[in-house]
Amino acid sequence: MASNRGQVRSRGAGSARRTYAAGTRSAAARRGNGGNRTRFSAVRLLLVAVLLVAGAKLVQVQWFEAGALSAAAERQRTQTIDIPAQRGSIVDRNGAKLAFSVEVRTLSVNLKALHRSMDDFAAKNPGTAKTFDSETAAAAKYIAGKLPDVISEQQLLDLFHKQASFTYLVNNVEPSVAADIVKHFAWIGVEKRALREYPGGSLAANIVGAANWRSDDPDVSKHNLHGLVGLELLRDNDLAGTPGRMLVNTKNGSDNVVIPGTERDLQAAVPGSDLELTIDSDLQYEVQRQLSDYVQQSHAKGGQAVVLDAKTGEVYALANDKTFDPNDQSTWTTEDLNNPAVTTPFEPGSVNKVVTATGAIDFGIATPESTLQVPGSLQVADKTVHDAWTHGTQTFTTTGVFAKSSNIGTLLLAQKIGEERYADLLKKFGLGQRTGVGLPGESAGVVPARSQWSATTFGNLPIGQGLSMTVLQMAGMYQAIANDGLRVEPRIVKAKVNPDGTTVPEPAPKSVQVVSPQTAKTVRDMMRAVAQKGKGQQSGTAPTAAVEGYQISGKTGTGQQVDPRTKAYSDHLYNITFAGILPADHPRFVVGIRLDAPDTTLPVGHSAGPLFHSIASYLTQRYQIPLSDGPSPQVPLVIQ
């Protein structure tokens, strides 16, 4: 029993030791497993929390903030671009283009941003050879090589190194050239612009005017071609059109690199309307050339000429000796930009005698063959009037009074007409009123108000002094005589052609019946004697105006100018004028000419008749005008 107990104790003791060790390991194991499970649970809970937060954020982003974030992303990769409207063209009566637009690019650079990007690149790439100086030097060399006749490498370098945050580099670059430059230097900015081109240079420049790119308006959408002078300015609203807007995707948000095919119109640009003029560009060229040559030959200070359609009053040509090239703004002067043919009135001299001739016939005061005793001088109030040549009392026919341009004979007939009727005729002929031709800066000229006439006024007006008119107004007077007494206001714009191709004619010009058709024909026939070449005193004042095979009707003029120094009428400064009708028997055109202070001692200086002859000769050929029915009859001018 004792041994059994000993055995039992021994097992118990051994078991106790094993049991303790095993228990200890078991407890440690239990403690270790519990820790792992705890840590695992914590991680699991953390992951669940993260996923819940991420899921919540995803729901927020994809559901609640999707629209706003999408819009923000879109803004980062899109640009809104203003689309300039294409400016309408200006064409002559035959469709020849006088002004049109072409698409160009302007290159620029944000110097501040370029400096910053180059500095950042250098900081991230120590020792790099790519710097602001190296990059701009390469660009200057490349651009100058692409545009050798436009800008030099040194000019570009100066622009790149100017003290400014932004600078324009070069204007009017062809789109393909600009695209190539930006391909090599993406930091160069590009603006889409338009350039106005005038293929005829100075041809009709005083009429057409000029337009250039304007970017001075705070509203960027209005940056476009706009008129500066002439019809380009006056009709800017018709020509300019309405700008549009486009949304495009860009590479990295840069408006320099548009992703092809991403363009979307927000508002389409509406092109401007074309203007169709009444002028004939070939005739305009010839009149400009001939006028300029004649002004030089006569040593005149200047000159103007106009050609009107005898029936419609349409302006076929309107020229000044001084003009400008709208393609080269650096050559412009204020004087050249002016259009004296419509803006600058002058005292016309004897061409105004047509008013007295018309009144004398229309009021039954005289006939072409009736005679008048014309003394060598005439006292009008405190003024003594003489003719251009010295003579005693002579017997003139009514036709001779005007063909010889007798001041005294004209005043004697005007006195029979009377001041009231004469004043009414001046108004009917359109003097003292703008013609409404449709050109900017038109002058109405000056005719003294009837209430302001002094005792000597009626001694001046009938002979073309004391009133003023433009060369266009002067031609308009003779248009009335050529058109059977019906004066039609001249016009220079024939129609507007809308972008959809529809043509909108200009409003019909106003017309005034000045005198009866019979009176007009009689005056027209009388004035043929101005170009008559006869023996002795039977020649008119302008045989040099005659055109072989055609009857010519017209009138010369020599109007005294006011001397700017003495403020009195000069004895050597004159306005030399001529107004003529071609042909007299079947009128087709009216030509008006004015020479400003030519040298009257020269053969070409004392008369504009030769210039009329040259212009009229060209007209007969260009328009194949049929020959007159016969030569003008020789009629007596002075009865001896």
C-alpha positions in Angstrom: 0.0 0.0 0.0 2.8 2.1 0.9 4.4 1.5 -2.5 1.2 2.2 -4.2 0.9 5.5 -2.5 4.5 6.2 -3.4 3.8 5.4 -6.9 0.8 7.5 -6.8 2.7 10.4 -5.4 5.4 9.8 -7.8 2.9 10.0 -10.7 1.1 12.8 -9.1 4.3 14.7 -8.7 5.3 14.0 -12.2 2.0 14.7 -13.5 1.9 17.9 -11.5 5.1 19.0 -13.1 4.0 18.0 -16.6 0.6 19.4 -15.9 2.1 22.7 -14.8 4.4 23.0 -17.8 1.6 22.0 -20.1 -0.7 24.4 -18.4 1.7 27.1 -18.6 2.2 26.5 -22.3 -1.5 26.2 -22.8 -2.2 29.4 -21.0 0.6 31.1 -23.0 -0.9 29.7 -26.1 -4.3 30.9 -25.1 -2.9 34.3 -24.3 -1.0 34.4 -27.7 -4.0 33.3 -29.8 -6.2 35.8 -28.1 -3.8 38.6 -28.9 -3.6 37.6 -32.6 -7.3 37.4 -32.8 -7.6 40.8 -31.2 -5.1 42.4 -33.6 -6.7 40.7 -36.5 -10.1 42.0 -35.5 -8.7 45.5 -35.1 -7.2 45.4 -38.5 -10.3 44.0 -39.9 -12.4 46.8 -38.3 -9.9 49.4 -39.6 -10.2 48.1 -43.1 -13.9 48.1 -42.9 -13.9 51.6 -41.7 -11.5 52.7 -44.5 -13.7 51.0 -47.1 -16.8 52.6 -45.6 -15.2 56.0 -45.8 -13.9 55.3 -49.4 -17.3 54.0 -50.3 -19.0 57.1 -48.8 -16.6 59.3 -50.7 -17.1 57.4 -53.9 -20.9 57.8 -53.5 -20.4 61.5 -52.8 -18.1 62.0 -55.8 -20.1 59.8 -58.2 -23.5 60.8 -57.1 -23.7 64.1 -55.2 -20.7 66.0 -56.7 -20.5 64.3 -60.1 -21.8 67.3 -62.0 -19.6 69.9 -60.3 -16.5 67.8 -60.6 -17.2 66.9 -64.2 -17.6 70.6 -64.9 -14.4 71.4 -63.2 -12.5 68.8 -65.1 -14.1 70.1 -68.3 -12.9 73.6 -67.5 -9.4 72.4 -67.0 -9.2 70.8 -70.5 -11.4 73.1 -72.5 -11.2 76.7 -73.8 -13.8 79.1 -75.0 -12.6 80.8 -78.2 -14.1 84.0 -79.7 -14.7 83.5 -83.4 -14.3 86.8 -85.4 -16.9 87.3 -88.0 -15.6 87.4 -91.6 -15.8 90.9 -92.9 -17.7 91.5 -96.1 -16.0 92.4 -99.3 -16.3 95.6 -101.3 -16.6 95.1 -105.0 -17.1 97.4 -108.0 -20.1 97.4 -110.4 -18.6 94.4 -112.3 -17.8 92.3 -109.2 -14.1 93.1 -109.1 -12.9 93.0 -105.5 -11.6 96.3 -104.1 -11.3 95.0 -100.5 -11.5 91.6 -98.9 -10.2 89.8 -95.8 -7.8 86.9 -95.3 -7.3 84.8 -92.1 -4.0 85.4 -90.3 -2.3 84.7 -87.0 -0.6 86.9 -84.4 2.2 85.3 -82.4 2.8 86.3 -78.7 4.5 85.1 -75.6 3.7 85.2 -71.9 7.2 86.2 -70.7 6.4 85.9 -67.0 5.1 82.3 -67.4 8.0 81.3 -69.7 10.5 82.5 -67.1 8.7 80.6 -64.4 8.5 77.4 -66.4 12.2 77.6 -67.3 13.2 78.2 -63.7 11.1 75.2 -62.6 12.7 73.0 -65.2 16.2 74.1 -64.2 15.4 73.4 -60.5 14.2 69.8 -61.3 17.1 69.2 -63.8 20.3 70.6 -62.4 22.9 71.3 -65.0 20.4 71.4 -67.9 21.4 73.3 -71.0 17.7 74.2 -71.5 17.3 77.8 -70.2 15.2 80.8 -70.9 18.0 82.3 -73.0 18.7 79.1 -75.0 15.0 78.5 -75.6 14.2 82.1 -76.8 17.4 82.2 -78.9 16.3 79.1 -80.7 12.8 80.5 -81.2 14.1 83.8 -82.5 16.3 82.0 -85.1 13.5 79.7 -86.2 10.8 82.3 -86.5 13.1 84.8 -88.3 13.9 82.0 -90.7 10.3 81.3 -91.4 9.5 85.0 -91.8 12.6 86.6 -93.3 10.9 89.5 -94.9 8.8 90.3 -91.8 11.0 90.3 -88.7 14.7 89.8 -87.9 16.3 87.5 -85.3 17.6 90.5 -83.4 14.2 92.1 -83.3 12.7 88.9 -81.8 15.5 88.7 -79.2 14.8 92.2 -78.2 11.1 91.4 -77.7 11.9 88.2 -75.8 14.1 90.2 -73.4 11.9 93.3 -72.9 10.8 94.3 -69.4 7.2 93.1 -69.6 5.1 90.2 -68.6 3.6 89.8 -72.1 4.5 90.8 -75.6 3.3 90.4 -79.1 5.9 89.1 -81.5 4.6 89.4 -85.0 1.3 90.0 -86.8 -0.2 88.7 -90.0 1.4 85.3 -90.1 0.0 82.7 -92.4 -1.9 80.0 -90.5 0.2 77.2 -91.7 3.4 79.0 -90.8 2.1 79.8 -87.3 1.1 76.2 -86.8 4.6 75.0 -87.7 6.2 77.5 -85.3 3.9 76.5 -82.4 4.7 72.8 -83.1 8.3 73.5 -82.3 7.7 76.0 -79.5 4.5 75.2 -77.7 4.9 78.2 -75.3 4.3 80.7 -78.1 0.8 82.0 -78.1 -1.4 82.3 -81.2 -4.3 84.6 -81.8 -6.6 84.1 -84.8 -7.0 87.4 -86.6 -7.9 88.8 -90.1 -6.1 91.0 -92.5 -7.8 93.4 -94.8 -6.3 93.4 -98.3 -6.7 95.9 -101.1 -5.6 94.3 -104.4 -5.7 97.6 -106.3 -3.5 99.5 -103.8 -4.5 103.2 -104.1 -7.2 102.4 -106.6 -10.4 104.1 -105.3 -8.8 104.3 -101.9 -10.5 107.6 -101.1 -13.8 105.9 -101.7 -13.3 102.5 -100.2 -11.1 103.7 -97.3 -9.3 101.3 -95.0 -9.9 98.9 -92.1 -7.5 97.3 -89.7 -7.6 94.9 -86.7 -8.8 96.6 -83.6 -8.3 95.1 -80.1 -8.8 98.2 -78.0 -12.4 97.3 -76.9 -12.6 95.7 -73.4 -15.1 93.2 -74.9 -12.8 90.6 -76.5 -15.6 89.4 -78.8 -15.5 92.8 -80.5 -11.8 92.4 -81.5 -12.0 92.3 -85.2 -11.4 94.3 -88.4 -13.1 97.7 -88.2 -13.1 100.7 -90.6 -10.9 103.7 -90.1 -11.9 105.9 -93.1 -14.1 105.9 -96.2 -16.8 103.4 -96.8 -15.0 100.9 -94.5 -15.8 103.3 -91.7 -19.2 104.6 -92.8 -20.6 101.1 -93.5 -18.7 99.3 -90.8 -21.9 97.9 -89.3 -22.9 96.2 -92.6 -19.4 94.9 -93.3 -18.4 93.7 -89.8 -20.9 90.9 -89.2 -21.5 89.3 -85.8 -18.8 87.4 -83.9 -19.4 83.8 -82.6 -18.0 81.6 -79.8 -16.5 78.1 -79.9 -15.7 75.5 -77.2 -12.6 73.4 -77.9 -10.6 70.7 -76.0 -7.0 71.6 -75.5 -3.8 69.7 -74.7 -3.0 70.2 -71.0 -5.4 73.1 -70.9 -3.2 75.1 -73.3 -5.1 77.1 -75.9 -2.1 76.8 -78.2 -2.8 73.1 -79.0 -6.4 72.4 -79.9 -7.3 68.7 -80.1 -8.6 68.1 -83.6 -12.3 67.3 -83.9 -13.2 68.7 -80.5 -14.6 72.0 -81.8 -18.2 72.8 -80.8 -19.9 76.0 -81.8 -21.6 77.8 -78.9 -22.7 80.6 -81.2 -21.9 80.6 -84.9 -20.2 83.7 -86.3 -22.3 85.6 -88.9 -20.3 87.0 -91.8 -20.7 90.6 -92.8 -22.4 91.8 -95.9 -20.7 92.6 -99.2 -21.0 96.1 -100.6 -21.5 96.5 -104.4 -20.4 99.9 -105.6 -21.4 101.8 -108.7 -17.9 102.6 -109.7 -16.1 100.9 -112.6 -12.6 100.1 -111.3 -11.0 100.2 -114.7 -12.4 103.7 -115.4 -11.5 104.8 -111.8 -7.9 103.7 -112.5 -7.8 105.7 -115.7 -9.4 108.8 -114.2 -7.0 108.7 -111.3 -4.0 108.3 -113.6 -5.0 111.1 -116.0 -5.9 113.5 -113.3 -2.7 113.0 -111.4 -0.6 113.5 -114.6 -2.6 116.6 -115.5 -2.2 118.1 -112.0 1.6 117.6 -112.3 1.8 119.1 -115.8 -0.3 122.2 -114.9 1.7 122.7 -111.6 -1.6 122.7 -109.7 -1.8 122.2 -106.0 -4.4 119.5 -106.5 -7.4 118.3 -108.4 -10.6 116.3 -108.5 -12.7 114.6 -111.1 -16.0 112.8 -111.2 -17.9 110.8 -113.8 -21.6 110.3 -113.4 -24.2 108.3 -115.3 -26.2 110.9 -117.1 -29.5 109.2 -116.4 -29.2 107.5 -113.0 -26.6 109.7 -111.3 -24.5 106.7 -110.4 -20.9 107.5 -109.7 -18.7 105.6 -112.2 -15.5 107.3 -111.0 -14.5 109.8 -108.3 -10.9 110.7 -108.1 -8.5 113.0 -106.3 -4.9 113.6 -107.4 -3.7 112.7 -103.8 -4.5 109.3 -102.4 -3.0 106.6 -100.3 -2.2 102.9 -100.2 -4.5 101.2 -97.6 -2.2 98.2 -97.5 0.6 100.3 -96.0 -0.5 102.4 -93.0 3.0 103.7 -92.4 2.7 105.9 -95.6 -0.6 107.6 -94.7 -1.0 111.3 -94.1 -4.1 113.2 -93.0 -4.2 115.1 -96.3 -4.0 111.9 -98.4 -6.9 110.3 -96.4 -9.2 113.1 -97.2 -11.6 112.9 -100.1 -11.8 116.5 -101.4 -14.1 115.6 -104.3 -16.9 115.4 -101.7 -15.5 117.2 -98.6 -13.9 120.3 -100.0 -16.0 123.0 -101.6 -14.6 125.8 -103.8 -15.8 128.8 -105.7 -16.4 127.3 -109.2 -16.4 130.4 -111.5 -18.2 130.3 -114.8 -19.4 126.7 -114.7 -22.1 128.1 -112.5 -23.4 130.2 -115.4 -25.5 127.2 -116.4 -28.0 128.3 -113.7 -28.5 131.7 -115.5 -28.6 130.0 -118.9 -31.3 127.6 -117.7 -33.3 130.4 -116.1 -33.1 132.6 -119.2 -34.5 129.9 -121.4 -37.0 128.4 -119.0 -38.5 131.8 -118.1 -38.7 132.9 -121.7 -36.3 135.7 -121.2 -34.1 134.7 -124.2 -33.7 132.2 -127.0 -30.4 130.7 -128.1 -30.3 133.0 -131.1 -31.6 136.2 -129.4 -29.0 139.0 -129.1 -27.8 141.1 -126.2 -25.8 144.3 -126.1 -22.9 143.6 -123.9 -20.8 146.6 -122.7 -17.1 146.4 -121.7 -18.0 146.8 -118.0 -21.0 146.8 -115.7 -21.6 148.5 -112.4 -23.2 146.4 -109.7 -23.7 148.4 -106.5 -20.1 149.4 -105.6 -18.5 146.8 -107.7 -17.4 147.1 -111.4 -17.5 143.9 -113.3 -15.4 143.2 -116.4 -15.1 140.3 -118.8 -11.9 138.2 -119.0 -10.9 140.1 -122.1 -11.1 143.8 -122.9 -13.8 144.9 -125.4 -16.2 147.7 -126.1 -20.0 147.2 -126.4 -20.6 144.0 -128.5 -23.6 142.2 -129.7 -23.7 138.6 -128.4 -26.2 135.9 -129.1 -27.5 134.2 -125.9 -25.5 131.2 -126.9 -22.4 133.4 -127.4 -22.8 134.9 -123.9 -22.2 131.4 -122.4 -19.9 130.0 -125.1 -17.6 133.0 -124.7 -18.2 133.1 -120.9 -19.1 136.7 -120.7 -19.5 137.9 -117.1 -21.4 141.0 -118.1 -23.8 139.2 -120.5 -24.5 136.7 -117.8 -25.3 139.3 -115.2 -27.6 141.2 -117.6 -29.6 138.0 -118.1 -29.6 137.2 -114.4 -31.0 140.6 -113.6 -33.9 139.8 -115.9 -34.4 136.5 -114.1 -34.5 138.3 -110.7 -33.1 137.4 -107.4 -36.1 135.3 -106.1 -36.3 133.0 -109.1 -32.5 132.7 -109.3 -32.3 131.7 -105.6 -35.0 129.1 -106.3 -33.0 127.7 -109.2 -29.9 127.3 -107.0 -31.9 125.2 -104.6 -33.4 123.0 -107.3 -29.9 122.4 -108.7 -28.9 121.1 -105.3 -26.5 123.8 -104.3 -26.0 124.4 -100.6 -27.2 120.9 -99.9 -25.4 117.6 -99.4 -26.0 115.3 -102.4 -26.5 112.2 -100.2 -24.0 110.3 -102.3 -23.2 107.9 -99.3 -19.6 109.0 -98.5 -18.4 110.3 -95.2 -17.5 113.9 -94.6 -19.6 115.3 -97.4 -19.8 119.0 -97.5 -23.0 120.9 -98.5 -21.0 123.8 -99.9 -22.1 127.3 -99.2 -24.9 129.4 -100.7 -25.7 132.6 -98.8 -29.2 132.6 -97.3 -31.5 134.7 -99.3 -32.1 137.0 -96.3 -28.4 137.7 -96.1 -27.9 138.8 -99.7 -26.2 142.2 -100.0 -26.3 144.7 -102.9 -23.3 143.0 -104.5 -24.3 139.4 -103.8 -26.3 139.2 -107.1 -23.2 140.5 -108.9 -21.2 137.5 -107.7 -23.4 134.4 -107.6 -24.3 134.2 -111.4 -20.7 134.2 -112.3 -19.7 131.6 -109.8 -18.3 133.7 -107.0 -19.6 134.2 -103.5 -20.8 130.6 -103.3 -19.0 127.3 -103.1 -19.7 123.7 -104.2 -17.9 120.4 -104.4 -16.9 118.9 -107.7 -19.6 116.3 -107.2 -22.3 119.0 -106.8 -21.0 120.7 -109.9 -21.3 117.5 -111.9 -24.8 117.0 -110.5 -25.9 120.3 -111.9 -25.0 119.2 -115.4 -26.5 115.7 -114.8 -29.8 117.5 -114.5 -29.3 119.2 -117.9 -28.2 115.9 -119.4 -31.2 114.1 -118.0 -33.9 116.3 -119.5 -34.0 118.6 -116.4 -34.4 115.8 -113.8 -31.6 115.9 -111.2 -31.1 112.6 -109.6 -29.1 112.5 -106.4 -25.8 110.7 -107.0 -25.0 107.5 -105.3 -21.9 105.3 -105.0 -23.2 102.2 -103.2 -25.4 100.2 -105.5 -26.5 97.3 -103.2 -25.7 95.3 -100.1 -25.3 91.5 -100.6 -26.2 89.6 -97.4 -24.3 86.4 -96.3 -27.1 84.3 -97.7 -26.6 85.7 -101.1 -29.7 88.0 -101.2 -29.2 91.4 -102.7 -30.6 94.4 -101.0 -30.6 97.5 -103.3 -29.9 100.8 -101.7 -32.9 103.1 -101.3 -33.8 104.8 -104.5 -32.2 108.3 -104.8 -34.3 111.4 -104.6 -34.9 113.4 -107.7 -35.9 116.9 -108.5 -37.3 118.3 -111.8 -35.3 121.4 -112.1 -36.6 122.6 -115.5 -38.7 121.2 -118.3 -37.2 118.6 -120.7 -37.4 121.1 -123.5 -35.5 123.7 -121.6 -32.8 121.2 -120.6 -32.4 120.1 -124.2 -32.2 123.7 -125.4 -29.5 124.6 -122.8 -27.6 121.4 -123.7 -27.6 122.3 -127.3 -26.5 125.9 -126.6 -23.6 124.6 -124.5 -22.2 122.7 -127.5 -20.8 126.0 -128.7 -18.3 126.0 -125.8 -16.3 123.4 -127.7 -16.9 125.2 -131.0 -13.8 126.1 -133.1 -14.6 129.0 -135.4 -13.0 131.9 -137.1 -12.2 135.1 -135.2 -14.6 135.5 -132.3 -16.7 132.5 -133.2 -14.7 130.1 -131.1 -15.9 128.9 -127.6 -13.7 128.8 -124.6 -12.8 125.1 -124.9 -12.3 123.8 -128.4 -9.7 121.5 -126.8 -12.5 119.6 -125.1 -14.0 118.4 -128.4 -13.9 114.7 -129.2 -13.9 113.7 -132.8 -17.2 112.1 -133.9 -19.1 113.2 -130.8 -21.1 116.2 -129.9 -19.8 117.7 -126.6 -21.8 120.0 -124.4 -20.1 121.7 -121.4 -18.8 124.8 -119.7 -15.5 126.1 -118.6 -14.8 128.0 -115.3 -12.2 130.2 -113.8 -13.0 131.1 -110.2 -10.9 133.4 -108.2 -9.5 132.0 -104.9 -9.1 134.0 -101.7 -5.5 134.7 -101.1 -4.7 133.2 -97.6 -2.4 136.1 -96.9 -4.4 139.1 -98.0 -7.9 137.5 -97.3 -9.0 139.1 -100.6 -9.6 137.6 -104.1 -6.3 136.7 -105.6 -5.2 137.8 -109.1 -3.2 134.7 -109.7 -4.8 131.8 -107.7 -7.8 130.3 -109.5 -10.0 127.2 -109.5 -10.0 126.0 -113.1 -13.1 123.9 -113.8 -14.9 122.1 -116.6 -18.2 120.3 -116.6 -19.2 118.4 -119.7 -21.8 116.1 -121.2 -20.9 113.1 -123.5 -22.5 112.9 -126.1 -24.6 116.0 -126.1 -27.2 114.6 -128.5 -27.7 111.3 -126.6 -26.2 111.9 -123.1 -24.5 108.9 -121.5 -22.0 110.5 -119.0 -21.3 113.7 -117.2 -17.7 114.6 -116.3 -16.8 117.3 -113.7 -13.2 118.5 -113.2 -11.5 121.0 -110.9 -7.9 122.0 -110.8 -6.7 123.8 -107.6 -4.5 126.8 -108.4 -2.7 125.6 -111.5 -0.2 127.8 -113.3 -2.5 129.6 -115.7 0.4 130.8 -117.8 0.8 127.2 -119.0 -1.3 125.9 -121.9 -2.6 123.1 -119.7 -3.0 125.4 -116.7 -5.6 127.9 -118.0 -8.2 125.2 -119.0 -9.3 121.8 -118.0 -10.7 121.2 -121.4 -7.8 118.9 -122.6 -8.3 116.7 -119.5 -12.0 116.4 -120.3 -11.1 115.4 -123.8 -8.8 112.6 -122.6 -11.3 111.2 -120.1 -14.2 111.5 -122.6 -12.2 109.7 -125.3 -11.5 106.8 -122.9 -15.3 106.7 -122.1 -16.2 106.4 -125.7 -13.9 103.4 -126.2 -14.6 101.5 -123.0 -18.3 101.7 -123.3 -18.4 101.7 -127.1 -20.6 104.8 -127.2 -22.2 105.2 -130.6 -21.0 108.2 -132.7 -23.2 111.3 -132.6 -25.8 111.7 -135.3 -23.7 114.4 -136.8 -21.2 117.2 -135.9 -22.3 120.1 -133.7 -23.6 122.9 -135.9 -21.6 126.1 -136.1 -23.5 128.9 -134.6 -22.8 132.7 -134.3 -21.5 133.8 -131.0 -20.7 137.4 -131.5 -22.5 139.5 -134.2 -20.1 141.8 -135.9 
